[in-house]
Amino acid sequence: MENTILVSLSRQLTLQRKMDVIANNMANMNTPGFKSDELKFEEFLPAVARVEGFNGADKQVKFVTDPHMVRNMAAGAERQTGRELDVSIGEGGWMVVNAPQGERFTRNGQLKLSGDGTLVTSEGYPVLGESGEITFDPGETSIVIGKDGTISTSQGTKDKLRIVEFKDLQAMSKQGNSLYNSEETPVNGERITVTQGAYETSNVQPMKQMTQMIETVRAYSSIAKLVEAVDETRGKAIQQLGRPEN
């Protein structure tokens, strides 16, 4: 009975963490460039005691663990806006921004100008070009961003967006505010195209997440009923075994 309860509790813990992941995905379904996460469950076999005095081998108890977080790095849908500072980065590419922690990477293409004319993300992080931070003078108009990321205005060519790519996208870690980091050295994303007047939406699929949420709640409730039934059976067994003989 104890093993049944322990195995059930291990499953409930993983389901609780899965619900946290689903809730975070749902909360960011409207965050541009957001990548959804998913837990991967595995079977865990603890060590088994070996005692020679008993007949037959001890049986292994199988628990549930969630050692891996898998991120869906597929590109989200492209949304057309017509805004000259909105950019959609081709699949596999990342813009480089200057965050307080150092260089970070994002696919959130909703850009804007700060008070001093610096090109920044929607969270206010300066976007880096090949020459550093990109700043516009007050008199510059008609901002055009080419397919290769080259930025030009009424005063001529300004700079070129620094676009990079990584080999191992699963190794990238979320930093918050649509920023990512990686221990891998990025390479220049020369093949990546940039689309002006659009941005990439979140790749969260609301219906899929809602279905997973319902399945998770049902599984958690089912296990809770099982634990309750086992506990009641144990209580009855204790009462029967502890009852004195007439």
C-alpha positions in Angstrom: 0.0 0.0 0.0 2.8 2.4 0.9 4.4 1.9 -2.6 1.0 2.6 -4.3 0.7 5.9 -2.4 4.4 6.9 -3.1 4.1 6.1 -6.8 0.8 8.0 -7.0 2.4 11.0 -5.2 5.3 11.1 -7.6 2.9 11.2 -10.5 0.9 14.0 -8.9 4.1 16.1 -8.4 5.0 15.8 -12.1 1.4 16.6 -13.1 1.5 19.7 -10.9 4.7 20.9 -12.6 3.1 20.1 -16.0 0.2 22.3 -15.0 2.6 25.2 -14.2 4.2 24.8 -17.6 0.8 24.9 -19.3 -0.3 27.9 -17.3 2.9 29.8 -18.4 2.3 28.9 -22.0 -1.3 30.1 -21.8 -0.2 33.4 -20.1 2.2 34.1 -23.0 -0.1 33.1 -25.9 -0.1 36.8 -27.0 3.6 37.4 -26.4 5.4 38.1 -29.7 8.1 35.5 -30.4 7.2 33.3 -27.4 8.2 29.6 -27.6 6.0 27.1 -25.7 7.4 24.5 -23.3 6.5 20.9 -22.6 7.6 18.5 -19.9 8.8 15.0 -20.8 8.2 12.3 -18.3 10.4 9.3 -17.7 10.3 6.1 -15.6 12.5 6.1 -12.5 13.6 2.8 -10.9 15.1 3.2 -7.5 17.6 0.7 -6.1 16.2 -2.6 -4.8 17.3 -4.2 -1.6 18.7 -7.7 -1.8 18.1 -10.1 1.1 18.9 -13.8 0.7 16.5 -15.0 3.4 13.3 -14.4 1.4 11.9 -16.5 -1.4 11.9 -14.8 -4.8 13.5 -11.5 -5.9 12.3 -8.1 -4.7 10.1 -6.3 -7.3 11.2 -2.9 -8.5 8.8 0.0 -7.9 8.4 2.3 -10.9 8.1 6.0 -10.1 7.6 9.0 -12.4 10.0 11.8 -12.9 10.2 14.8 -15.3 13.9 15.5 -16.0 13.5 17.2 -19.4 11.9 20.4 -20.5 11.4 20.4 -24.3 10.9 23.7 -26.0 8.9 24.1 -29.2 11.3 26.3 -31.3 9.1 26.4 -34.4 8.3 29.9 -35.7 4.9 31.4 -34.8 2.5 32.9 -37.3 3.5 36.1 -39.0 1.2 39.0 -38.4 1.1 41.9 -40.8 1.0 45.4 -39.2 2.4 47.8 -41.7 4.4 49.5 -39.0 7.8 50.5 -40.3 9.6 49.4 -37.1 8.0 45.9 -36.9 10.2 43.1 -38.2 9.6 39.4 -38.6 12.8 37.4 -38.5 13.1 34.3 -40.7 12.9 30.9 -39.0 16.1 30.1 -37.1 17.3 33.7 -36.8 17.7 35.8 -33.8 18.1 39.6 -33.2 20.9 40.6 -30.8 20.0 43.1 -28.1 22.0 44.8 -25.4 20.5 43.7 -22.1 21.7 44.6 -18.6 23.3 41.1 -18.3 25.1 41.4 -21.7 24.1 40.4 -25.2 20.9 38.5 -25.4 18.8 37.2 -28.3 15.1 37.6 -29.2 12.6 37.0 -32.0 10.2 39.7 -30.7 10.1 42.0 -33.7 7.8 44.7 -32.2 10.5 47.5 -32.2 10.2 51.2 -31.3 12.3 54.3 -30.8 13.4 55.4 -27.3 13.3 59.0 -26.2 16.9 59.6 -27.6 16.1 57.9 -30.9 17.6 54.5 -30.1 16.0 51.4 -31.7 14.8 49.2 -28.9 12.6 46.2 -28.3 9.1 46.6 -26.8 10.7 46.1 -23.4 13.3 48.8 -24.0 16.4 46.8 -24.8 18.6 48.4 -27.5 18.7 46.4 -30.7 22.3 45.9 -32.0 23.4 46.4 -35.6 26.7 45.4 -37.0 28.1 48.7 -35.8 26.5 48.6 -32.3 23.3 50.3 -31.1 21.2 51.9 -33.8 20.2 55.6 -33.2 18.1 57.8 -35.4 18.4 61.6 -35.7 15.2 63.6 -35.1 15.1 64.7 -38.8 15.3 61.1 -40.2 12.2 59.8 -41.9 11.1 56.9 -44.2 12.7 54.1 -42.3 13.2 51.1 -44.6 14.4 47.7 -43.4 15.6 45.4 -46.3 15.3 41.6 -46.5 19.0 41.3 -45.4 18.3 43.6 -42.4 19.9 46.7 -43.9 18.3 49.8 -42.4 18.1 53.0 -44.5 16.3 56.3 -43.9 15.8 59.6 -45.7 19.5 60.3 -44.9 20.8 57.1 -46.5 22.0 53.7 -45.2 22.0 53.6 -41.4 23.2 50.2 -40.3 22.3 46.5 -40.7 20.5 44.4 -38.0 22.8 41.9 -36.4 21.0 38.6 -37.1 22.5 35.3 -35.7 21.6 31.7 -35.5 22.4 28.7 -33.3 22.9 25.0 -34.0 21.4 23.7 -30.8 18.1 25.6 -30.1 17.2 23.4 -27.2 20.3 24.5 -25.3 19.0 28.1 -25.3 17.6 29.3 -22.0 14.8 31.8 -21.4 15.8 35.0 -19.6 12.3 36.6 -19.4 10.9 39.5 -21.5 11.2 37.4 -24.7 15.0 37.2 -24.3 17.1 34.1 -24.6 20.7 33.2 -23.9 23.0 30.4 -25.0 26.5 29.1 -24.0 26.9 28.3 -27.7 28.7 30.9 -29.8 26.3 32.1 -32.5 27.1 32.3 -36.2 26.2 35.1 -38.6 22.7 34.4 -40.0 23.5 35.5 -43.6 20.7 33.2 -45.0 18.0 34.6 -42.6 15.6 37.1 -44.2 13.9 40.0 -42.5 10.3 41.1 -43.3 9.4 44.7 -42.5 5.9 45.7 -41.4 5.2 42.4 -39.6 6.1 40.5 -36.5 6.1 36.9 -35.3 3.4 35.9 -32.9 3.6 33.3 -30.1 3.7 29.7 -31.3 1.4 28.6 -28.4 -1.6 26.6 -29.7 -4.5 27.6 -27.3 -6.7 24.6 -28.1 -3.8 22.1 -27.6 -2.9 23.8 -24.3 -6.5 23.7 -23.1 -6.8 20.0 -24.0 -3.6 19.2 -22.1 -4.9 21.2 -19.1 -8.1 19.3 -19.0 -6.3 15.9 -19.3 -3.9 17.0 -16.6 -6.7 17.9 -14.2 -8.5 14.7 -14.8 -5.4 12.6 -14.3 -4.6 14.4 -11.1 -8.1 13.9 -9.8 -8.1 10.2 -10.7 -4.9 9.7 -8.8 -6.2 11.6 -5.8 -9.2 9.2 -5.7 -6.8 6.2 -5.9 -4.8 7.5 -3.0 -7.9 8.1 -1.0 -9.2 4.6 -1.7 -5.8 3.0 -0.7 -5.8 5.1 2.5 -9.3 3.9 3.4 -8.3 0.3 2.7 -5.3 0.7 5.0 -7.4 2.2 7.7 -9.9 -0.7 7.6 -7.0 -3.2 7.6 -5.6 -1.6 10.7 -9.0 -1.7 12.4 -9.5 -5.4 11.6 -6.0 -6.4 12.6 -6.1 -4.4 15.8 -9.4 -5.8 16.9 -8.9 -8.2 19.9 -10.2 -11.7 19.5 -13.3 -12.7 21.4 
